[in-house]
Every structure is written in structure tokens, then in C-alpha cells.
Amino acid sequence: MYRAEPACSSHRAHFPTVIVDLSQRSAAIDRGDRRGNSSLVEDLRGRAQLTEIPLDNAANDLLLVYRAACAADAEGAGAILFRRQAAGDVEAEHPPAVRSLAQVLFESLRAEAPNTPLLAHVALALRAILGCPAPRDDGATPRGGLATWQERRAIAYMDERLDQSFPVAAVAEACGLSVNHFSRAFRRSMGKPPHRWLLDRRIDRARELLRDTTLSLADIALACGFAEQSHFTRVFTRTVGMPPGAWRRAAD
């Protein structure tokens, strides 16, 4: 996650907000004509759901808010705040594509009738490159969830076998639980069922390999537990919003 120390952006109440509906992959624009934007930023920042990127050539701030399709997909929610760079900002490293895509957003919003499909496409591409902020860990075990040692063991078990096929029963056994008990407890602790967590982790691993290696898409598919490149491409596109080849080019 790319994060800089909060500067003085919170006192600038009026700035445009692009609200991205993750279920419809569409965007709506709030021109910032009310003072709710700054409180929204503070709320997102307080819940560790805000990625902040200072830009030295930004005329004003711009907030991208990603709304999940439903409560079960809440991990997809979050926001990216592009803000004017201020004295004392920590310089954050990010792919060159981030600055280019941000420029497209700013230029699009200057139009009298912005192209909202384009805004949605660019916003989804930025989310794919930057990833989603991880929810804050308050250290508490959710009631009915996994014990800390079980959560660590389940994650380690699956993380070590991303390139393999294995049943949920094997993970449950490693945690000393029945399949049904494990599945319920895992979802309560992690916010998603085991198979969804594993799929998302495989996509995260695919991003790392796409960005940091020159492996072919077929090899990356196998390394991330997909039997076929076509299946990998379908799942990656559905999850990230763009095909793996296009994501790799954008991340370069």
C-alpha cells in the first residue's frame, strides 16, 4: 500500500469524488459541493481504508471511493486519495502508470460532460495496480472465529500450496476442526470463505509475478494453482477488472 503521512488535505472540504460501483463497474461523480468529503476522508483514514498519493502537479485533490457489491465483498471497499503535495510529504514510490492514470482522471473531470465509463475503467486499473488497503487489525479474535494459532496455521498452509490443488478438509484438519466448523470460523475471522481467500491470494501472487518476473502467462497460471491459462485469465479479469497481460503493461 502506498501511503504518505497526512498533510493538510483534511481542511480542503471541496474536491471531486469518483464513486466506483464494483458490482456494476461503473462510476458516478460527486463534485464536492458539500462538506461531507473531508469527513469521509477522515473516516476512511481512521479505518485504514485509504491509500494516499501526493502529486506535485495536482491542481486539487481527487478521491476515488470503491464501493463493494455487498457486505460479503466488503474487502473490496476502500479509497484512493490523490492530493496536492505539501511540505513534509513522504515521497512514495509507485509504478509510472499510476501518475499517468491519475492525469487521465484529472483531465476527464475538467470536461463539461466527463466520460464516466472511462473514469470507471481508469479507477479500476488504479485499484488493480495499487491493491486494496488491508483492514485494520485490532488484535481481537471475532466471536466464533478461529483462534490466533489456527488462523496463522490455515494461512500458512494455503500460502505454501498456492501452486497445488487441495481440499478445504486438509486445511481444517491442520487446524484440528471439522470442515463445517472451520469454514464458518474462517469466514468470521477473515471476512470471506476459505475458497475465496485462496482465490484472492492466488491473484495477489499472480500480480507479484506479473510485476516482478518475465514468466509467461502460462507459467504464472501454473505457479498460482490454475490448471489452464484461459481459466487464470478469466478469474484475473473478473477479479482485477483487466486481463493479466494488460495489467502487466500498466504496471511497468
C-alpha positions in Angstrom: 0.0 0.0 0.0 1.3 3.4 -0.9 0.8 5.7 2.0 2.2 9.1 3.0 1.8 11.0 6.2 -1.4 13.0 6.2 -0.7 16.6 5.3 -3.2 19.4 5.4 -5.7 17.8 3.0 -8.4 17.4 5.6 -9.2 21.1 5.7 -9.9 21.3 2.0 -13.6 20.2 2.1 -14.5 20.7 -1.6 -12.9 18.4 -4.1 -14.3 15.9 -6.7 -15.1 12.4 -5.7 -15.4 9.5 -8.2 -17.6 6.8 -6.7 -16.9 3.4 -8.3 -19.6 0.7 -8.0 -17.6 -2.6 -8.0 -20.6 -4.7 -8.9 -21.5 -2.7 -12.0 -18.0 -1.5 -12.8 -19.5 2.0 -13.2 -18.6 5.4 -11.8 -20.6 8.4 -10.6 -19.2 11.9 -9.9 -19.7 14.0 -6.8 -18.4 17.5 -7.5 -17.7 18.1 -3.8 -20.3 20.8 -3.2 -20.9 19.8 0.4 -18.6 19.5 3.4 -19.1 15.7 3.7 -16.0 14.8 1.6 -13.4 15.8 4.3 -15.2 13.8 7.0 -15.4 10.8 4.6 -11.6 11.0 4.1 -11.1 11.2 7.8 -13.3 8.2 8.4 -11.6 6.1 5.7 -8.2 7.1 7.0 -9.2 6.1 10.6 -10.4 2.7 9.4 -7.1 2.2 7.4 -9.1 2.0 4.1 -7.4 5.0 2.4 -4.4 4.9 0.1 -2.9 8.5 -0.1 -0.8 9.6 -3.0 0.6 13.2 -3.1 1.1 14.7 -6.6 3.3 17.7 -7.1 1.4 18.9 -10.1 -2.2 18.4 -8.9 -4.4 21.5 -9.0 -6.7 20.0 -6.4 -7.5 16.8 -4.5 -9.3 13.8 -6.1 -10.9 11.0 -4.2 -11.8 7.6 -5.6 -14.2 5.6 -3.5 -14.7 1.9 -4.2 -18.0 0.5 -3.0 -18.3 -3.3 -2.6 -21.2 -5.1 -4.2 -22.4 -6.5 -0.9 -21.4 -7.0 2.7 -19.7 -10.3 1.8 -17.4 -8.5 -0.6 -16.5 -5.7 1.9 -12.8 -6.4 1.4 -13.1 -4.7 -2.0 -14.1 -1.4 -0.5 -11.7 1.4 0.2 -10.5 4.6 -1.4 -7.5 6.3 -3.1 -6.9 10.0 -2.4 -4.7 11.9 -4.9 -3.8 15.1 -3.2 -1.7 18.2 -3.7 1.8 17.6 -2.4 2.6 19.6 0.7 5.8 20.4 2.6 6.9 17.4 4.7 5.2 14.8 2.5 7.0 11.5 2.3 7.8 10.6 -1.3 6.1 7.4 -2.2 7.3 5.0 -4.9 4.7 3.7 -7.3 4.6 2.5 -10.9 4.8 5.3 -13.5 1.4 4.2 -14.7 -0.2 5.5 -11.5 0.8 9.1 -12.3 -0.3 8.7 -16.0 -3.7 7.2 -15.0 -4.2 9.9 -12.4 -3.6 12.5 -15.1 -6.3 10.9 -17.2 -8.7 11.2 -14.3 -8.0 14.9 -13.7 -8.2 15.8 -17.4 -11.5 13.9 -17.7 -13.1 15.7 -14.8 -12.3 19.0 -16.4 -14.7 18.3 -19.3 -18.3 19.6 -19.1 -19.6 16.1 -19.5 -17.0 13.6 -18.2 -16.8 10.2 -19.7 -18.0 8.1 -16.7 -17.2 4.7 -18.4 -13.6 5.9 -18.9 -13.4 7.1 -15.3 -14.6 3.7 -14.1 -12.1 1.9 -16.3 -9.2 4.1 -15.1 -10.3 3.9 -11.5 -10.4 0.1 -11.6 -7.0 0.0 -13.3 -5.6 2.1 -10.4 -7.1 -0.2 -7.9 -5.6 -3.2 -9.6 -2.1 -1.7 -9.6 -2.2 -0.3 -6.1 -4.2 -3.0 -4.5 -6.7 -2.6 -1.6 -5.7 -1.3 1.8 -5.8 -4.0 4.3 -8.4 -3.7 7.0 -7.0 -2.6 10.4 -6.2 -5.4 12.8 -7.3 -4.5 16.3 -5.9 -7.7 17.6 -9.2 -9.2 18.8 -10.4 -12.6 17.8 -14.0 -12.4 16.4 -16.5 -14.3 18.4 -16.9 -17.7 16.8 -13.8 -17.2 14.7 -10.5 -19.0 14.5 -8.1 -18.9 17.4 -4.9 -16.9 16.5 -2.8 -20.0 16.1 -5.5 -21.6 13.9 -5.7 -18.5 11.7 -1.9 -18.5 11.2 -1.8 -22.2 10.5 -4.6 -22.0 7.9 -3.0 -19.1 6.1 0.5 -20.7 6.2 -0.9 -24.0 5.0 -2.7 -22.4 2.0 0.1 -19.9 1.3 2.6 -22.7 1.0 0.4 -24.6 -1.5 -0.7 -21.8 -3.9 0.5 -23.9 -6.8 -1.3 -27.0 -5.7 -4.8 -28.4 -5.5 -6.1 -29.4 -2.1 -9.4 -29.8 -0.3 -10.7 -27.5 2.4 -10.8 -30.6 4.6 -7.0 -30.7 4.6 -6.8 -27.2 6.0 -9.5 -27.9 8.5 -7.6 -31.0 9.7 -4.4 -28.9 10.1 -6.4 -26.6 12.4 -8.0 -29.5 14.4 -11.5 -28.7 13.2 -14.3 -30.2 11.2 -14.8 -28.8 7.7 -18.1 -27.1 8.6 -16.7 -25.6 11.8 -13.5 -24.5 10.1 -15.4 -22.9 7.2 -17.7 -20.9 9.5 -14.9 -19.8 11.8 -12.6 -18.9 8.9 -15.2 -16.7 7.3 -15.9 -15.0 10.6 -12.2 -14.3 11.2 -11.2 -13.4 7.6 -14.4 -11.9 6.2 -14.6 -14.3 3.4 -14.8 -18.1 2.9 -11.6 -20.2 2.6 -12.0 -20.8 -1.2 -12.5 -17.1 -1.8 -9.5 -16.2 0.4 -7.4 -18.7 -1.5 -8.5 -17.4 -4.9 -7.7 -13.8 -3.9 -4.3 -14.8 -2.6 -3.6 -16.6 -5.9 -4.5 -13.5 -7.8 -2.2 -11.4 -5.4 0.6 -13.8 -6.1 -0.1 -13.6 -9.9 0.2 -9.8 -9.6 3.6 -10.1 -7.9 4.9 -12.5 -10.7 3.5 -10.3 -13.4 5.2 -7.2 -12.0 8.5 -8.7 -10.8 9.3 -11.5 -13.3 9.2 -12.2 -17.0 7.4 -15.5 -16.7 4.9 -16.3 -19.4 1.2 -16.1 -18.5 1.0 -19.9 -18.8 3.8 -20.4 -16.3 2.3 -17.8 -13.9 -1.0 -19.6 -14.2 0.6 -22.9 -13.1 2.6 -21.2 -10.3 -0.6 -19.8 -8.9 -2.6 -23.0 -9.0 -4.6 -22.6 -12.2 -4.6 -25.7 -14.4 -5.1 -23.6 -17.6 -4.1 -20.2 -18.8 -7.6 -19.5 -20.0 -9.0 -20.1 -16.6 -6.4 -17.9 -15.0 -7.2 -15.1 -17.4 -10.9 -15.3 -16.8 -10.5 -15.3 -13.0 -7.9 -12.5 -13.1 -10.0 -10.3 -15.3 -13.1 -10.8 -13.2 -11.3 -10.0 -10.0 -9.0 -7.2 -11.1 -11.0 -5.6 -13.9 -8.5 -6.1 -16.7 -6.6 -9.1 -18.3 -3.3 -10.1 -16.9 -1.3 -9.0 -20.0 -2.8 -5.5 -19.8 -2.2 -5.3 -16.1 1.4 -6.2 -16.6 1.8 -3.5 -19.2 0.1 -0.9 -17.0 2.4 -1.9 -14.0 5.6 -1.5 -16.0 
